[in-house]
Amino acid sequence: MTEEVFEKLPNRVKAALRSIDKNGGPETEIWLQEPIPALGGKSIIDVLAEPDGERAVVLYCNTVKGKLF
């Protein structure tokens, strides 16, 4: 995966990811593919491929943001 994947995400998703300090770059690109327990063990990319996936990712980021910041 290249840094281009982050840039191809919907703007709403990019904004949500940036709100939790995932600003693109190599580390974010790797993280986008890693399973996340709170998302049922699926990666961000996997969830985005599902119906209503964008909403689920934004909700996840908002939840994380509330716990971290």
Phi and psi in radians as a Rosetta constraint file:
Dihedral C 1 N 2 CA 2 C 2 CIRCULARHARMONIC -1.969 0.35
Dihedral N 2 CA 2 C 2 N 3 CIRCULARHARMONIC 3.011 0.35
Dihedral C 2 N 3 CA 3 C 3 CIRCULARHARMONIC -1.092 0.35
Dihedral N 3 CA 3 C 3 N 4 CIRCULARHARMONIC -0.289 0.35
Dihedral C 3 N 4 CA 4 C 4 CIRCULARHARMONIC -1.136 0.35
Dihedral N 4 CA 4 C 4 N 5 CIRCULARHARMONIC -0.455 0.35
Dihedral C 4 N 5 CA 5 C 5 CIRCULARHARMONIC -1.071 0.35
Dihedral N 5 CA 5 C 5 N 6 CIRCULARHARMONIC -0.813 0.35
Dihedral C 5 N 6 CA 6 C 6 CIRCULARHARMONIC -0.989 0.35
Dihedral N 6 CA 6 C 6 N 7 CIRCULARHARMONIC -0.769 0.35
Dihedral C 6 N 7 CA 7 C 7 CIRCULARHARMONIC -1.171 0.35
Dihedral N 7 CA 7 C 7 N 8 CIRCULARHARMONIC -0.392 0.35
Dihedral C 7 N 8 CA 8 C 8 CIRCULARHARMONIC -1.525 0.35
Dihedral N 8 CA 8 C 8 N 9 CIRCULARHARMONIC -0.133 0.35
Dihedral C 8 N 9 CA 9 C 9 CIRCULARHARMONIC -1.188 0.35
Dihedral N 9 CA 9 C 9 N 10 CIRCULARHARMONIC 2.690 0.35
Dihedral C 9 N 10 CA 10 C 10 CIRCULARHARMONIC -1.007 0.35
Dihedral N 10 CA 10 C 10 N 11 CIRCULARHARMONIC 2.542 0.35
Dihedral C 10 N 11 CA 11 C 11 CIRCULARHARMONIC -0.956 0.35
Dihedral N 11 CA 11 C 11 N 12 CIRCULARHARMONIC -0.711 0.35
Dihedral C 11 N 12 CA 12 C 12 CIRCULARHARMONIC -1.058 0.35
Dihedral N 12 CA 12 C 12 N 13 CIRCULARHARMONIC -0.679 0.35
Dihedral C 12 N 13 CA 13 C 13 CIRCULARHARMONIC -1.239 0.35
Dihedral N 13 CA 13 C 13 N 14 CIRCULARHARMONIC -0.770 0.35
Dihedral C 13 N 14 CA 14 C 14 CIRCULARHARMONIC -1.032 0.35
Dihedral N 14 CA 14 C 14 N 15 CIRCULARHARMONIC -0.759 0.35
Dihedral C 14 N 15 CA 15 C 15 CIRCULARHARMONIC -1.091 0.35
Dihedral N 15 CA 15 C 15 N 16 CIRCULARHARMONIC -0.726 0.35
Dihedral C 15 N 16 CA 16 C 16 CIRCULARHARMONIC -1.128 0.35
Dihedral N 16 CA 16 C 16 N 17 CIRCULARHARMONIC -0.732 0.35
Dihedral C 16 N 17 CA 17 C 17 CIRCULARHARMONIC -1.147 0.35
Dihedral N 17 CA 17 C 17 N 18 CIRCULARHARMONIC -0.715 0.35
Dihedral C 17 N 18 CA 18 C 18 CIRCULARHARMONIC -1.093 0.35
Dihedral N 18 CA 18 C 18 N 19 CIRCULARHARMONIC -0.549 0.35
Dihedral C 18 N 19 CA 19 C 19 CIRCULARHARMONIC -1.163 0.35
Dihedral N 19 CA 19 C 19 N 20 CIRCULARHARMONIC -0.315 0.35
Dihedral C 19 N 20 CA 20 C 20 CIRCULARHARMONIC -1.968 0.35
Dihedral N 20 CA 20 C 20 N 21 CIRCULARHARMONIC 0.471 0.35
Dihedral C 20 N 21 CA 21 C 21 CIRCULARHARMONIC 1.146 0.35
Dihedral N 21 CA 21 C 21 N 22 CIRCULARHARMONIC 0.522 0.35
Dihedral C 21 N 22 CA 22 C 22 CIRCULARHARMONIC -1.851 0.35
Dihedral N 22 CA 22 C 22 N 23 CIRCULARHARMONIC 1.584 0.35
Dihedral C 22 N 23 CA 23 C 23 CIRCULARHARMONIC -1.790 0.35
Dihedral N 23 CA 23 C 23 N 24 CIRCULARHARMONIC 0.388 0.35
Dihedral C 23 N 24 CA 24 C 24 CIRCULARHARMONIC 1.573 0.35
Dihedral N 24 CA 24 C 24 N 25 CIRCULARHARMONIC -2.991 0.35
Dihedral C 24 N 25 CA 25 C 25 CIRCULARHARMONIC 1.562 0.35
Dihedral N 25 CA 25 C 25 N 26 CIRCULARHARMONIC 2.979 0.35
Dihedral C 25 N 26 CA 26 C 26 CIRCULARHARMONIC -1.007 0.35
Dihedral N 26 CA 26 C 26 N 27 CIRCULARHARMONIC -0.728 0.35
Dihedral C 26 N 27 CA 27 C 27 CIRCULARHARMONIC -1.140 0.35
Dihedral N 27 CA 27 C 27 N 28 CIRCULARHARMONIC -0.716 0.35
Dihedral C 27 N 28 CA 28 C 28 CIRCULARHARMONIC -1.153 0.35
Dihedral N 28 CA 28 C 28 N 29 CIRCULARHARMONIC -0.714 0.35
Dihedral C 28 N 29 CA 29 C 29 CIRCULARHARMONIC -1.036 0.35
Dihedral N 29 CA 29 C 29 N 30 CIRCULARHARMONIC -0.713 0.35
Dihedral C 29 N 30 CA 30 C 30 CIRCULARHARMONIC -1.180 0.35
Dihedral N 30 CA 30 C 30 N 31 CIRCULARHARMONIC -0.797 0.35
Dihedral C 30 N 31 CA 31 C 31 CIRCULARHARMONIC -1.044 0.35
Dihedral N 31 CA 31 C 31 N 32 CIRCULARHARMONIC -0.621 0.35
Dihedral C 31 N 32 CA 32 C 32 CIRCULARHARMONIC -1.046 0.35
Dihedral N 32 CA 32 C 32 N 33 CIRCULARHARMONIC -0.400 0.35
Dihedral C 32 N 33 CA 33 C 33 CIRCULARHARMONIC -1.716 0.35
Dihedral N 33 CA 33 C 33 N 34 CIRCULARHARMONIC -0.169 0.35
Dihedral C 33 N 34 CA 34 C 34 CIRCULARHARMONIC -1.415 0.35
Dihedral N 34 CA 34 C 34 N 35 CIRCULARHARMONIC 2.498 0.35
Dihedral C 34 N 35 CA 35 C 35 CIRCULARHARMONIC -1.149 0.35
Dihedral N 35 CA 35 C 35 N 36 CIRCULARHARMONIC 2.432 0.35
Dihedral C 35 N 36 CA 36 C 36 CIRCULARHARMONIC -2.090 0.35
Dihedral N 36 CA 36 C 36 N 37 CIRCULARHARMONIC 2.037 0.35
Dihedral C 36 N 37 CA 37 C 37 CIRCULARHARMONIC -0.916 0.35
Dihedral N 37 CA 37 C 37 N 38 CIRCULARHARMONIC -0.701 0.35
Dihedral C 37 N 38 CA 38 C 38 CIRCULARHARMONIC -1.175 0.35
Dihedral N 38 CA 38 C 38 N 39 CIRCULARHARMONIC -0.249 0.35
Dihedral C 38 N 39 CA 39 C 39 CIRCULARHARMONIC -1.864 0.35
Dihedral N 39 CA 39 C 39 N 40 CIRCULARHARMONIC 0.497 0.35
Dihedral C 39 N 40 CA 40 C 40 CIRCULARHARMONIC 1.246 0.35
Dihedral N 40 CA 40 C 40 N 41 CIRCULARHARMONIC 0.448 0.35
Dihedral C 40 N 41 CA 41 C 41 CIRCULARHARMONIC 1.370 0.35
Dihedral N 41 CA 41 C 41 N 42 CIRCULARHARMONIC 0.186 0.35
Dihedral C 41 N 42 CA 42 C 42 CIRCULARHARMONIC -1.716 0.35
Dihedral N 42 CA 42 C 42 N 43 CIRCULARHARMONIC 2.754 0.35
Dihedral C 42 N 43 CA 43 C 43 CIRCULARHARMONIC -1.459 0.35
Dihedral N 43 CA 43 C 43 N 44 CIRCULARHARMONIC 2.898 0.35
Dihedral C 43 N 44 CA 44 C 44 CIRCULARHARMONIC -0.989 0.35
Dihedral N 44 CA 44 C 44 N 45 CIRCULARHARMONIC -0.784 0.35
Dihedral C 44 N 45 CA 45 C 45 CIRCULARHARMONIC -1.061 0.35
Dihedral N 45 CA 45 C 45 N 46 CIRCULARHARMONIC -0.757 0.35
Dihedral C 45 N 46 CA 46 C 46 CIRCULARHARMONIC -1.092 0.35
Dihedral N 46 CA 46 C 46 N 47 CIRCULARHARMONIC -0.765 0.35
Dihedral C 46 N 47 CA 47 C 47 CIRCULARHARMONIC -1.137 0.35
Dihedral N 47 CA 47 C 47 N 48 CIRCULARHARMONIC -0.686 0.35
Dihedral C 47 N 48 CA 48 C 48 CIRCULARHARMONIC -1.114 0.35
Dihedral N 48 CA 48 C 48 N 49 CIRCULARHARMONIC -0.400 0.35
Dihedral C 48 N 49 CA 49 C 49 CIRCULARHARMONIC -1.388 0.35
Dihedral N 49 CA 49 C 49 N 50 CIRCULARHARMONIC -0.170 0.35
Dihedral C 49 N 50 CA 50 C 50 CIRCULARHARMONIC -1.589 0.35
Dihedral N 50 CA 50 C 50 N 51 CIRCULARHARMONIC 2.740 0.35
Dihedral C 50 N 51 CA 51 C 51 CIRCULARHARMONIC -1.021 0.35
Dihedral N 51 CA 51 C 51 N 52 CIRCULARHARMONIC 2.380 0.35
Dihedral C 51 N 52 CA 52 C 52 CIRCULARHARMONIC 1.153 0.35
Dihedral N 52 CA 52 C 52 N 53 CIRCULARHARMONIC 0.316 0.35
Dihedral C 52 N 53 CA 53 C 53 CIRCULARHARMONIC -1.156 0.35
Dihedral N 53 CA 53 C 53 N 54 CIRCULARHARMONIC -0.652 0.35
Dihedral C 53 N 54 CA 54 C 54 CIRCULARHARMONIC -1.051 0.35
Dihedral N 54 CA 54 C 54 N 55 CIRCULARHARMONIC -0.790 0.35
Dihedral C 54 N 55 CA 55 C 55 CIRCULARHARMONIC -1.062 0.35
Dihedral N 55 CA 55 C 55 N 56 CIRCULARHARMONIC -0.745 0.35
Dihedral C 55 N 56 CA 56 C 56 CIRCULARHARMONIC -1.109 0.35
Dihedral N 56 CA 56 C 56 N 57 CIRCULARHARMONIC -0.715 0.35
Dihedral C 56 N 57 CA 57 C 57 CIRCULARHARMONIC -1.177 0.35
Dihedral N 57 CA 57 C 57 N 58 CIRCULARHARMONIC -0.763 0.35
Dihedral C 57 N 58 CA 58 C 58 CIRCULARHARMONIC -1.104 0.35
Dihedral N 58 CA 58 C 58 N 59 CIRCULARHARMONIC -0.752 0.35
Dihedral C 58 N 59 CA 59 C 59 CIRCULARHARMONIC -1.065 0.35
Dihedral N 59 CA 59 C 59 N 60 CIRCULARHARMONIC -0.760 0.35
Dihedral C 59 N 60 CA 60 C 60 CIRCULARHARMONIC -1.025 0.35
Dihedral N 60 CA 60 C 60 N 61 CIRCULARHARMONIC -0.838 0.35
Dihedral C 60 N 61 CA 61 C 61 CIRCULARHARMONIC -1.076 0.35
Dihedral N 61 CA 61 C 61 N 62 CIRCULARHARMONIC -0.723 0.35
Dihedral C 61 N 62 CA 62 C 62 CIRCULARHARMONIC -1.124 0.35
Dihedral N 62 CA 62 C 62 N 63 CIRCULARHARMONIC -0.640 0.35
Dihedral C 62 N 63 CA 63 C 63 CIRCULARHARMONIC -1.173 0.35
Dihedral N 63 CA 63 C 63 N 64 CIRCULARHARMONIC -0.784 0.35
Dihedral C 63 N 64 CA 64 C 64 CIRCULARHARMONIC -1.097 0.35
Dihedral N 64 CA 64 C 64 N 65 CIRCULARHARMONIC -0.758 0.35
Dihedral C 64 N 65 CA 65 C 65 CIRCULARHARMONIC -1.025 0.35
Dihedral N 65 CA 65 C 65 N 66 CIRCULARHARMONIC -0.721 0.35
Dihedral C 65 N 66 CA 66 C 66 CIRCULARHARMONIC -1.124 0.35
Dihedral N 66 CA 66 C 66 N 67 CIRCULARHARMONIC -0.490 0.35
Dihedral C 66 N 67 CA 67 C 67 CIRCULARHARMONIC -1.546 0.35
Dihedral N 67 CA 67 C 67 N 68 CIRCULARHARMONIC -0.473 0.35
Dihedral C 67 N 68 CA 68 C 68 CIRCULARHARMONIC -1.669 0.35
Dihedral N 68 CA 68 C 68 N 69 CIRCULARHARMONIC -0.570 0.35
